[in-house]
Amino acid sequence: MRHISWIAICTFVSSPLVAQPPAPLPSTIVPAAASSPVNPLARFAEITKYPAKTLAVVDSYRSATQWLGKMHQAHGRFLPGINPSLASKIDGDSDARQAVACLALCQAARMNPDPATTAKANQAVLALFAAKKTREDGSAAEKVVYAAALSLAVRELPTADPKLMAAAEQLVSFLKSAAAPDGTFPSNAAMSCSGLAVQAVAASIHSSPAAWKAELLVKAAAGYRAAFKVKPNAIEASSVLAGLADGYFATKNPAIASAAFELTNAICAAQYSSGDTKTPAGWVGGFRGPTEPGYEVAIVARGLAEATRLTRQASTDLARYSKYRQATLGALAFVESLQYTDDTTSHFDSKFRTQFLIGGVRVGASNGVIRADSTAWAALAFAAFLDSGAEGRE
């Protein structure tokens, strides 16, 4: 594996994006140990314990993360995407989208560890710390998603160097400065998932507790709750749900859970169902919006899975739990319909479809382009459900 110098990380943490640089860093990162790894995904080998829908999610998750592994390149970044109709890679790249793909691969290294995936995950993290474009030229929303996803990616690694953890905490310090007075984060049409920053703050409490983090989580709960009432956005609201769930478990503040439940109820009400006679059949499981539902449904599915986990662990409301679980499964089924499989790629050249298509998630029902982040969000949604406590037989 080609190592990326830690000098690049020193350069990163001394940039205006982060307040203070960490202590001197070693020249290379030590890959996570591969001996006797914990393998959360291994429990699904006992197929009689799980319903068919859960096992289908397991297969989809494995396929999506394998695709990400194949798209990981020698320099540490992911191929941005593929246009199957032209059999070519797509133009355009984004450090924020790369960070989401990195997060999904790092999570895969934890969920289903093997030395190759772990090595790629470590390298992807280092490559993103070395990136400069988003820090210097990106929009406020891109900077937030980049910092949040990369911070979370470091925490997903099976083992991370302490200096790398310190660098991840520097990213959380930036998120503190990027938050609005009401606790919300900058967003735009291209990056409507900046609520991911709330989860990054919540996740950092365990390793570096601070009063401001708990205060920010409470503000974010109220801020996103109020923002949704003014301008409903299922994607943005869903992106914050994982942070609210983690935030509640970290603080036990009931206002955070209350905000999460209110947002989730509104999101469920916006879901297309099979009973919507005026809705195209292929949209079932997606959510109402200005355009046809696409890969963004994975962001919503991830949030719903986190709300399901919160309901299961923090309440006794079985009706709410069942409602959230069914909404999650419906959203995941829609996402699975966007994933390329053996059956849907049989008309492509065998080598091309094996290397570039199978497991990838297209950006929309009528758009066959695959992107690294669209597949990553699908993987993150699948994993959230498998970790939710709702994956077993009821």
C-alpha positions as CSV (number, residue, x, y, z in Angstrom):
1,M,0.0,0.0,0.0
2,R,1.3,3.4,-0.9
3,H,1.6,5.5,2.3
4,I,0.6,9.1,2.4
5,S,2.8,11.4,4.4
6,W,1.5,12.5,7.8
7,I,3.0,15.9,6.8
8,A,-0.1,16.3,4.8
9,I,-2.2,16.0,7.9
10,C,0.0,18.5,9.7
11,T,-0.7,20.9,6.9
12,F,-4.4,20.2,7.1
13,V,-4.8,20.8,10.8
14,S,-2.9,24.0,10.6
15,S,-5.2,25.4,7.9
16,P,-7.9,28.0,8.7
17,L,-10.5,25.2,8.8
18,V,-9.3,23.9,12.2
19,A,-8.3,26.0,15.2
20,Q,-5.2,24.3,16.6
21,P,-2.8,21.7,15.1
22,P,-2.3,18.4,17.1
23,A,1.0,17.2,18.4
24,P,3.7,16.0,15.9
25,L,2.5,13.1,13.9
26,P,4.3,9.9,12.9
27,S,5.4,9.4,9.3
28,T,2.9,6.7,8.5
29,I,-0.2,5.2,10.0
30,V,0.0,1.7,11.3
31,P,-2.8,-0.4,9.7
32,A,-5.4,-1.9,11.9
33,A,-4.5,-5.3,13.3
34,A,-6.1,-8.2,11.3
35,S,-5.7,-10.9,13.9
36,S,-9.0,-12.3,15.4
37,P,-11.1,-9.3,14.3
38,V,-14.6,-8.8,15.6
39,N,-17.0,-9.4,12.7
40,P,-20.5,-8.0,13.3
41,L,-21.7,-9.2,9.9
42,A,-20.8,-12.8,10.7
43,R,-24.0,-13.3,12.8
44,F,-26.1,-13.1,9.7
45,A,-24.6,-16.5,8.6
46,E,-27.3,-18.1,10.9
47,I,-30.0,-17.4,8.3
48,T,-32.8,-19.1,10.2
49,K,-32.6,-16.3,12.8
50,Y,-33.4,-13.5,10.4
51,P,-36.3,-12.7,8.0
52,A,-35.7,-12.8,4.2
53,K,-35.8,-9.0,4.0
54,T,-33.0,-8.7,6.4
55,L,-30.9,-11.2,4.6
56,A,-31.5,-9.3,1.3
57,V,-30.2,-6.2,3.0
58,V,-27.1,-8.1,4.1
59,D,-26.4,-9.2,0.5
60,S,-27.0,-5.6,-0.7
61,Y,-24.6,-4.3,1.9
62,R,-21.9,-6.7,1.0
63,S,-22.3,-5.9,-2.7
64,A,-22.2,-2.1,-2.2
65,T,-19.1,-2.2,0.0
66,Q,-17.4,-4.6,-2.4
67,W,-18.1,-2.1,-5.2
68,L,-16.6,0.7,-3.1
69,G,-13.5,-1.4,-2.5
70,K,-13.1,-1.9,-6.3
71,M,-13.5,1.8,-6.9
72,H,-10.8,2.7,-4.4
73,Q,-7.7,3.7,-6.4
74,A,-3.9,3.5,-5.7
75,H,-3.7,7.1,-4.6
76,G,-6.3,6.6,-2.0
77,R,-9.3,8.3,-3.5
78,F,-12.4,6.7,-5.1
79,L,-13.3,6.7,-8.7
80,P,-16.0,9.4,-8.7
81,G,-18.5,7.3,-10.7
82,I,-19.4,5.3,-13.8
83,N,-21.7,6.1,-16.7
84,P,-22.7,2.5,-17.8
85,S,-24.3,3.7,-21.1
86,L,-20.9,5.1,-22.2
87,A,-18.8,2.6,-20.4
88,S,-16.7,5.5,-18.9
89,K,-16.0,7.2,-15.7
90,I,-17.9,10.4,-14.9
91,D,-16.3,13.9,-14.8
92,G,-16.3,15.9,-11.6
93,D,-15.3,15.1,-8.1
94,S,-16.0,16.4,-4.6
95,D,-14.0,16.0,-1.4
96,A,-17.3,16.0,0.5
97,R,-18.6,13.1,-1.6
98,Q,-15.3,11.3,-1.3
99,A,-15.5,11.7,2.5
100,V,-18.9,10.0,2.5
101,A,-17.5,7.1,0.5
102,C,-14.6,7.0,2.9
103,L,-17.0,6.8,5.8
104,A,-18.8,3.8,4.3
105,L,-15.6,2.0,3.6
106,C,-14.3,2.6,7.1
107,Q,-17.6,1.3,8.5
108,A,-17.2,-1.8,6.2
109,A,-13.8,-2.4,7.8
110,R,-15.5,-2.6,11.1
111,M,-18.6,-4.5,10.1
112,N,-16.9,-7.1,8.0
113,P,-13.2,-6.7,8.6
114,D,-10.4,-8.1,6.3
115,P,-6.8,-6.8,5.8
116,A,-7.5,-5.5,2.3
117,T,-10.5,-3.4,3.3
118,T,-8.8,-2.1,6.4
119,A,-5.8,-1.1,4.4
120,K,-7.9,0.7,1.8
121,A,-10.0,2.4,4.5
122,N,-6.8,3.7,6.2
123,Q,-5.4,5.0,3.0
124,A,-8.7,6.7,2.0
125,V,-8.7,8.6,5.3
126,L,-5.1,9.8,4.8
127,A,-5.8,10.8,1.2
128,L,-8.7,13.0,2.4
129,F,-6.7,14.6,5.1
130,A,-4.3,15.6,2.4
131,A,-7.0,17.1,0.2
132,K,-7.1,20.9,-0.1
133,K,-9.7,21.8,-2.6
134,T,-12.8,21.7,-0.3
135,R,-11.0,23.4,2.6
136,E,-10.0,26.3,0.3
137,D,-12.7,26.6,-2.3
138,G,-15.6,24.5,-1.2
139,S,-19.0,25.9,-0.2
140,A,-19.8,26.1,3.5
141,A,-22.1,23.0,3.2
142,E,-19.3,21.0,1.4
143,K,-16.8,21.9,4.2
144,V,-19.3,20.7,6.8
145,V,-20.0,17.4,5.2
146,Y,-16.3,16.8,4.5
147,A,-15.3,17.5,8.1
148,A,-18.2,15.5,9.6
149,A,-17.9,12.4,7.4
150,L,-14.1,12.3,7.7
151,S,-14.3,12.6,11.5
152,L,-16.8,9.8,11.7
153,A,-14.7,7.7,9.3
154,V,-11.7,7.8,11.6
155,R,-13.9,6.7,14.5
156,E,-15.2,3.7,12.4
157,L,-11.7,2.3,11.8
158,P,-11.1,-0.9,13.6
159,T,-8.0,0.7,15.2
160,A,-6.9,4.3,14.6
161,D,-3.6,5.9,15.5
162,P,-4.1,8.3,18.5
163,K,-2.7,11.1,16.4
164,L,-5.3,10.4,13.7
165,M,-8.0,10.5,16.4
166,A,-6.6,13.9,17.5
167,A,-6.9,15.1,13.9
168,A,-10.5,13.9,13.8
169,E,-11.2,15.9,17.0
170,Q,-9.8,19.0,15.2
171,L,-12.5,18.5,12.6
172,V,-15.1,18.5,15.3
173,S,-13.7,21.8,16.6
174,F,-14.3,23.2,13.1
175,L,-17.9,22.0,13.2
176,K,-18.4,23.9,16.4
177,S,-17.3,27.1,14.6
178,A,-19.5,26.3,11.5
179,A,-22.7,25.8,13.5
180,A,-25.3,28.6,13.4
181,P,-26.5,30.0,16.7
182,D,-29.6,27.7,16.5
183,G,-27.3,24.6,16.2
184,T,-28.0,23.9,12.6
185,F,-25.4,23.6,9.9
186,P,-25.0,25.2,6.4
187,S,-26.8,23.2,3.6
188,N,-27.5,23.6,-0.1
189,A,-29.2,21.7,-2.9
190,A,-26.1,19.7,-3.7
191,M,-25.2,18.9,-0.1
192,S,-28.5,18.5,1.8
193,C,-27.0,16.1,4.3
194,S,-25.0,18.5,6.5
195,G,-27.0,17.2,9.5
196,L,-24.3,14.6,9.5
197,A,-22.3,17.1,11.5
198,V,-24.6,16.6,14.5
199,Q,-23.6,12.9,14.6
200,A,-19.9,13.8,14.4
201,V,-20.3,16.0,17.4
202,A,-22.3,13.4,19.3
203,A,-19.8,10.6,18.4
204,S,-16.9,12.8,19.8
205,I,-18.4,13.1,23.2
206,H,-17.3,9.5,24.1
207,S,-13.6,10.2,23.5
208,S,-13.5,13.9,24.3
209,P,-16.4,15.0,26.4
210,A,-17.1,18.8,26.6
211,A,-20.0,20.8,27.8
212,W,-20.3,22.7,24.5
213,K,-21.0,19.5,22.6
214,A,-24.0,18.6,24.8
215,E,-25.2,22.2,24.5
216,L,-24.9,22.1,20.7
217,L,-26.8,18.9,20.5
218,V,-29.7,20.4,22.4
219,K,-29.6,23.5,20.2
220,A,-29.5,21.3,17.0
221,A,-32.5,19.3,18.1
222,A,-34.6,22.5,18.5
223,G,-33.0,24.2,15.5
224,Y,-33.7,21.4,13.0
225,R,-37.2,20.9,14.4
226,A,-38.0,24.5,13.8
227,A,-36.3,24.6,10.4
228,F,-38.4,21.6,9.2
229,K,-41.6,23.3,10.1
230,V,-40.7,26.4,8.0
231,K,-39.2,24.5,5.1
232,P,-39.8,20.7,5.2
233,N,-36.9,18.7,3.7
234,A,-36.9,15.0,4.4
235,I,-33.3,14.5,3.3
236,E,-31.9,17.2,5.6
237,A,-34.1,16.2,8.5
238,S,-33.1,12.5,8.1
239,S,-29.4,13.3,7.9
240,V,-29.6,14.7,11.5
241,L,-31.5,11.8,13.0
242,A,-28.4,9.6,13.6
243,G,-26.9,12.5,15.5
244,L,-30.0,13.0,17.6
245,A,-30.2,9.3,18.4
246,D,-26.5,9.3,19.4
247,G,-27.0,12.6,21.2
248,Y,-29.8,11.3,23.3
249,F,-27.8,8.3,24.4
250,A,-24.9,10.5,25.2
251,T,-26.9,13.1,27.2
252,K,-30.2,11.4,28.1
253,N,-31.9,14.8,27.3
254,P,-35.5,14.0,26.5
255,A,-35.8,17.1,24.3
256,I,-33.4,15.5,21.8
257,A,-35.5,12.3,21.6
258,S,-38.7,14.3,21.3
259,A,-37.3,16.3,18.3
260,A,-36.1,13.1,16.7
261,F,-39.6,11.5,17.0
262,E,-41.3,14.6,15.7
263,L,-39.0,14.8,12.6
264,T,-39.4,11.0,12.0
265,N,-43.2,11.2,12.1
266,A,-43.2,14.0,9.5
267,I,-40.8,12.0,7.3
268,C,-42.9,8.9,7.5
269,A,-46.0,11.0,6.4
270,A,-44.1,12.0,3.3
271,Q,-43.3,8.4,2.1
272,Y,-44.9,7.1,-1.1
273,S,-46.9,3.9,-0.4
274,S,-48.4,1.2,-2.6
275,G,-51.8,2.8,-1.8
276,D,-50.8,6.0,-3.6
277,T,-52.7,5.4,-6.9
278,K,-51.3,8.4,-8.6
279,T,-47.7,7.5,-7.8
280,P,-45.5,5.5,-10.2
281,A,-45.0,2.0,-8.9
282,G,-41.3,2.5,-9.0
283,W,-41.5,5.3,-6.5
284,V,-43.0,3.3,-3.7
285,G,-40.8,3.6,-0.6
286,G,-39.4,6.9,-1.7
287,F,-40.4,10.3,-0.4
288,R,-42.3,13.3,-1.8
289,G,-40.2,16.1,-3.2
290,P,-39.7,18.4,-6.2
291,T,-38.3,15.6,-8.3
292,E,-38.5,11.8,-8.6
293,P,-36.9,10.0,-5.7
294,G,-33.4,8.8,-6.1
295,Y,-30.3,7.7,-4.2
296,E,-31.1,10.4,-1.6
297,V,-33.7,7.9,-0.2
298,A,-30.8,6.1,1.3
299,I,-30.0,9.2,3.4
300,V,-33.6,9.0,4.6
301,A,-33.5,5.3,5.2
302,R,-30.4,5.7,7.3
303,G,-32.2,8.3,9.4
304,L,-35.3,6.1,9.8
305,A,-33.2,3.2,10.9
306,E,-31.5,5.3,13.6
307,A,-34.9,6.6,14.7
308,T,-36.0,2.9,14.9
309,R,-33.0,2.1,17.1
310,L,-33.8,5.1,19.3
311,T,-37.4,4.0,19.7
312,R,-36.4,0.4,20.5
313,Q,-33.8,1.4,23.1
314,A,-35.4,4.5,24.7
315,S,-39.1,3.9,24.7
316,T,-41.8,1.3,25.1
317,D,-44.0,2.6,22.2
318,L,-44.4,-0.5,20.1
319,A,-46.7,1.2,17.6
320,R,-44.1,3.8,16.9
321,Y,-41.4,1.2,16.6
322,S,-43.4,-0.8,14.1
323,K,-44.2,2.3,12.1
324,Y,-40.6,3.4,11.9
325,R,-39.4,-0.1,11.1
326,Q,-41.9,-0.5,8.2
327,A,-40.9,2.9,6.8
328,T,-37.3,1.9,7.0
329,L,-37.9,-1.4,5.2
330,G,-39.9,0.4,2.5
331,A,-37.1,3.0,2.0
332,L,-34.5,0.3,1.9
333,A,-36.5,-1.7,-0.7
334,F,-36.5,1.4,-2.9
335,V,-32.7,1.8,-2.5
336,E,-32.2,-1.9,-3.4
337,S,-34.1,-1.3,-6.6
338,L,-31.4,1.2,-7.6
339,Q,-28.6,-1.2,-7.1
340,Y,-27.0,-3.0,-10.1
341,T,-27.2,-6.8,-9.8
342,D,-26.3,-9.9,-11.9
343,D,-29.9,-9.9,-13.2
344,T,-30.0,-6.2,-14.2
345,T,-26.5,-6.1,-15.9
346,S,-26.6,-9.3,-18.0
347,H,-26.6,-7.3,-21.2
348,F,-23.2,-5.7,-20.4
349,D,-19.8,-7.1,-21.1
350,S,-19.0,-9.6,-18.4
351,K,-15.7,-8.1,-17.3
352,F,-17.1,-4.6,-17.3
353,R,-20.2,-5.4,-15.3
354,T,-18.2,-7.4,-12.8
355,Q,-15.6,-4.7,-12.3
356,F,-17.7,-1.5,-12.5
357,L,-21.4,-2.2,-12.2
358,I,-22.5,-4.9,-9.8
359,G,-23.1,-3.5,-6.4
360,G,-23.1,0.1,-7.5
361,V,-26.2,2.3,-6.8
362,R,-27.4,4.5,-9.6
363,V,-28.4,8.1,-8.7
364,G,-32.0,7.8,-9.8
365,A,-34.7,5.5,-11.1
366,S,-34.3,7.1,-14.6
367,N,-30.6,7.9,-14.3
368,G,-28.3,5.0,-14.7
369,V,-25.1,6.8,-13.6
370,I,-23.4,5.3,-10.5
371,R,-21.6,7.6,-8.1
372,A,-19.3,6.7,-5.2
373,D,-21.4,8.7,-2.8
374,S,-24.7,7.3,-4.0
375,T,-23.4,3.8,-3.3
376,A,-21.8,4.9,-0.1
377,W,-25.1,6.3,1.3
378,A,-26.8,3.0,0.3
379,A,-24.2,1.1,2.3
380,L,-24.6,3.4,5.3
381,A,-28.3,2.9,5.2
382,F,-28.1,-0.9,5.0
383,A,-25.6,-0.9,7.9
384,A,-27.8,1.3,10.0
385,F,-30.7,-1.1,9.7
386,L,-28.5,-4.1,10.4
387,D,-27.3,-2.3,13.6
388,S,-30.7,-1.0,14.6
389,G,-32.1,-3.9,16.6
390,A,-35.0,-4.2,14.1
391,E,-33.2,-6.6,11.9
392,G,-34.3,-9.8,13.7
393,R,-37.6,-11.7,13.7
394,E,-40.3,-9.8,15.5
